Amino acid sequence: MRKRETLGQISQRISTYNGFFQSFGYECPLPQHLKRTIDSGFPRYNLMVDAHFMAEMCAGILVAVTDYDRVEGGLLLDVAREGEVAAGMGGRQFTTKEGEVVLRDEKDIICVLCQGADEKTKVRDDTANVLFYSYAVPGIDATYLKEGLTVAAEAVAEFGGGNIKGLEVFVKR
């Protein structure tokens, strides 16, 4: 990261995400992630999931990590129609609301921004290639996405012996 962030600046971005989630009637996970990190430190699951949490807390943005080898075809950032169904992690079923932001592969919705990621592409013990991604919501500048995703990518490359294939932030003009 280019500069040191204060807890207040990170908290403000988390609050911005929280407001966006609430506008769709959902609870944002970031406030709980921040509280847990302050109270207990970073959680330890596996390198890829840990890097995702580090990126969230260092940049104050929502980050997801997926097993890229389980993505079927290309990816499309889209807006959902009312009532689309997706298989969420842990056996949860997501039913979209009109206008929710979703990420799709060529077969399924793999993430509903305000509800979570899918079971199909979740990181597993045998995951070899990951994709970290983040969504900006109104009030979040793209520079924070780049900074957070860089934290995640560099942590996995450094400690997992991998390499970074690319880091792109797409901005709607």
N, C-alpha and C positions, 0 to 999 in steps of 0.2 A: 504494500500500500504506500502511496506517495507521502502521506502525512499521518500523524497520529490522530486518531479520532477520539473524541471524548465520549464518555458514557451518555451524556446528554444528547449529543448529535446522533449517536446510534439509536438511542431511545426514541428520538423524534421520528426517525425513519420507520421504526417498528410501530409507532403510534399511527403513522400514515397508512401502513399496511392494515393495521387493525381496523381503522375506520373504513377502508375499502371492503374488507371482509364483512364487517357489520352491515354495510349497505346491501349485501346479499343475504343477510340473516345468518352468517356463520361466524364462528370464533376463529380468530387467527392464531396459529400455533406459536408465532414469534414471541409474544409476551411471556408465555410459559417457558420457552427455550431460554430467554434471557434470565428469567428468575432462577431457573434451575442452574444455569451457568454461573450466576453470581453466588448462589448458595453452595454449589457443589463442584464447580469447575466444569470443564468440558466432559461430556459423556464419552465412554470408550466402548465402541461396538466393533468396528473394523475400520481400516484406513479410509475407505471411500466414504462411509457414512460419517466418520469423524471429521474428515475434510469438509464435508457439506455443512456440518454444524459450525466449524471454525469460520467458514465463509459467511454464514449467516450472522454470527456474532461480531465478527471483525468489521463487516460492512453495514450491518443493520438491514439486510435484505432477505427475502425469502428465496431459498435455493433448493433445488431438487437434484437428486442423483439417480440415474437409471442405468441398467445394464444395456448398453448400446447394441450388443449382439442379439438381443431379444426384440429390438424394434423391427417391425415388419415393413420394409420399404422406406419411403421418404417420410418426413415430418411436415405437419401443417399446423400452424398456430391459427386457431379459429374461434368463432363465437358460437356457442351451443344454441340449439333449439330447445324449447321446453320439452322435458320428458325423455331426453336421451339417457340411456343407461350405460354405466361403465362398471367394470369389476375392480373395486378398490382393494388396497392392501388389507390383508388380514380377513378376507372374506366379506368385507363391507361392499355394499352396492351403492353407487352414486347415481342419483337421478338429477339431471341438470335442470336449472332454471333458465328461462329465456335470457340470453345475453351473457351467460357465464363464459369466461375465457377457458378454452380447452386446448390441449396439445394432442394431436392425433397422429398415429402412423397410418399406413394404408389400410389397416384392418380395424383398429379399435381406437377409442379415446384412451390415451395413456396417462393423462393427468387432467384433473379439473382444478383450476387454480384455487378456488376457495374450499374444495373438499379433499383433495389429496391425489396421490399418485396411484397407479394401478399395481396389481399383483404380478401381472405378466412380466413387467420389465424391472421389478425390484432387484436390488443388488443382492447377490447370493455369494456363498463361499467360493463358487467356481467362476465368478464374474472376472473377465479379463479386460474388457473395454467398457469404459464408463462415459456417460455424457452428463455433465453438470449443466443445469440451465436455471434461469431465473426469469421472473416476470417483473417488469416495472409496473407500478400502478400510478395513477395521477399523483404528482408531487414527488416522485422518486426519479432522480436524474440518472441517465444511463451510465455516467461515470462510476456510480456506486455498484452497478451490476458488473462492470468490467473489473473493478477492484476486488469484489467478493469472489467472482468466478476465477480470477487469477490466484487468489489465496488457495482455493480448492484444487485447481489444476497443478499449481506448483507443489503443494503438499503431497499429492499423490505421485507426481513425477519424482520428487526428491526421496520420499520414504518408501515408495513402492517400486522404484526402479523403472517406472514407465516413462513415456514421453508425451508431450503435448502436441496433438495433431492440429489444433487450431483454437483460437479464442475470438469469437465474434459476438458483437452486440448489434442487434438489428433494431433500428429506430424507425417508427412509422412517421412519415413526413406529411 
